[in-house]
Amino acid sequence: MTNPTHDAEPAEGATASDIIDAKIRDLADWRGETLAQVRRLIRDADPDVVEEVKWRGVPVWSHDGIICTGETYKSAVKLTFANGAALGDPSGLFNASLEGNTRRAIDLHEGEAIDAAAFQALIRAAIARNQAKARKPRKPSAG
């Protein structure tokens, strides 16, 4: 794969959602359509999701921690789940970054569809994991 696409600097005062809107518009091909579709699915699964832009323009969706990122490459839209290895994936959506101990990804290529219900279940599972991790009391450090 090639490097992620990098857009021009966003207008001053632009929100993360504005920047993601512009990225989708600028892609103007199947990658923009795919990114827009998964964004809708994420927002429908979690109306309280927070949109951010990090790492030179990569869309990030968070709720009590990062849920996933949406990188665009020449031949794929890669949805990387920050703690994907800890999530159940009964529908087998994860198809990339399977060797790591933490992250898992879904690579979508031109013409491929995503199982909306399974994807939204994965989004909800990631949120539940983030919330459980946030509630867990930390052990005091020895000092």
C-alpha positions in Angstrom: 0.0 0.0 0.0 1.0 3.6 -0.5 1.1 6.3 2.1 -2.2 7.7 3.4 -3.5 10.7 1.5 -2.7 14.0 3.0 -4.9 17.0 2.3 -3.9 20.7 2.4 -4.0 22.5 5.7 -7.6 22.9 7.0 -9.1 26.4 7.3 -8.4 28.0 10.6 -11.2 27.3 13.1 -12.4 24.2 11.2 -13.7 21.4 13.4 -12.6 17.8 13.1 -16.0 17.0 11.5 -15.4 19.8 8.9 -12.0 18.4 8.1 -13.4 14.9 7.7 -16.2 16.3 5.5 -13.5 18.0 3.3 -11.4 14.8 3.2 -14.4 12.8 1.9 -15.2 15.5 -0.7 -11.5 15.7 -1.8 -11.2 11.9 -2.3 -14.1 12.1 -4.8 -14.0 8.4 -5.5 -14.9 5.0 -4.0 -12.7 5.7 -1.0 -14.6 8.9 -0.1 -17.9 7.0 -0.5 -16.6 4.2 1.7 -15.3 6.6 4.4 -18.6 8.4 4.4 -20.5 5.1 4.7 -18.5 3.8 7.7 -18.7 7.3 9.3 -22.5 7.1 9.1 -22.5 3.6 10.5 -20.3 4.7 13.4 -22.5 7.8 14.1 -25.6 5.6 14.0 -24.1 3.1 16.4 -23.0 5.8 18.8 -24.6 9.2 18.5 -22.2 10.5 21.2 -19.1 9.5 19.2 -16.4 12.2 19.1 -14.7 12.9 15.8 -11.1 13.9 15.8 -8.3 14.3 13.3 -4.8 13.2 14.2 -1.6 12.1 12.6 -1.6 14.4 9.6 -5.2 14.2 8.8 -6.4 10.8 9.8 -10.0 10.7 11.0 -10.4 9.2 14.5 -13.6 8.2 16.2 -13.5 8.1 20.1 -15.8 7.4 23.0 -14.0 7.2 26.4 -10.9 6.4 24.3 -10.1 5.7 20.6 -12.6 3.4 18.9 -11.0 3.3 15.5 -9.2 5.3 12.8 -10.1 5.7 9.1 -7.0 5.8 7.0 -7.3 6.1 3.2 -4.8 4.5 0.9 -4.7 4.2 -2.9 -6.2 0.7 -2.8 -8.0 0.5 0.6 -9.8 2.3 3.3 -8.3 0.9 6.6 -10.3 1.0 9.8 -7.9 0.3 12.6 -9.5 -0.5 16.0 -7.1 0.6 18.8 -7.9 -2.4 21.0 -9.3 -4.7 18.3 -7.3 -7.7 19.6 -9.4 -7.6 22.8 -12.7 -7.5 20.9 -14.8 -10.5 19.8 -15.2 -10.6 16.1 -17.8 -13.3 15.4 -18.5 -12.1 11.9 -14.8 -12.1 10.9 -14.6 -8.5 9.9 -11.0 -8.0 10.9 -8.8 -8.9 7.9 -5.6 -6.9 8.5 -3.1 -6.2 11.3 -3.9 -9.6 12.8 -0.5 -10.4 14.1 -0.3 -7.7 16.7 -1.3 -7.9 20.4 -3.4 -4.8 20.5 -4.8 -3.4 17.2 -6.9 -5.1 14.5 -8.0 -3.6 11.2 -10.6 -3.9 8.5 -9.3 -3.2 5.0 -12.0 -2.3 2.6 -11.2 -2.4 -1.2 -13.1 -1.0 -4.1 -16.4 -2.8 -4.6 -16.4 -4.5 -1.2 -19.3 -4.0 1.1 -19.2 -4.1 4.9 -21.7 -6.0 7.0 -23.4 -2.9 8.6 -24.9 -4.8 11.6 -21.6 -6.6 12.4 -19.6 -3.4 12.0 -21.9 -1.5 14.4 -21.7 -4.4 16.9 -17.9 -4.1 16.7 -18.2 -0.3 17.3 -20.4 -0.9 20.3 -18.0 -3.6 21.7 -15.1 -1.2 21.4 -17.0 1.5 23.3 -18.0 -1.0 26.0 -14.3 -2.0 26.3 -13.2 1.6 26.5 -15.8 2.3 29.2 -14.9 -0.8 31.2 -11.2 0.1 31.1 -11.9 3.7 32.1 -13.9 2.5 35.2 -11.2 0.1 36.3 -9.4 1.4 39.4 -5.7 1.8 39.0 -3.3 0.1 41.4 -1.3 2.6 43.5 2.3 2.7 42.3 5.0 1.9 44.7 7.1 4.9 45.3 
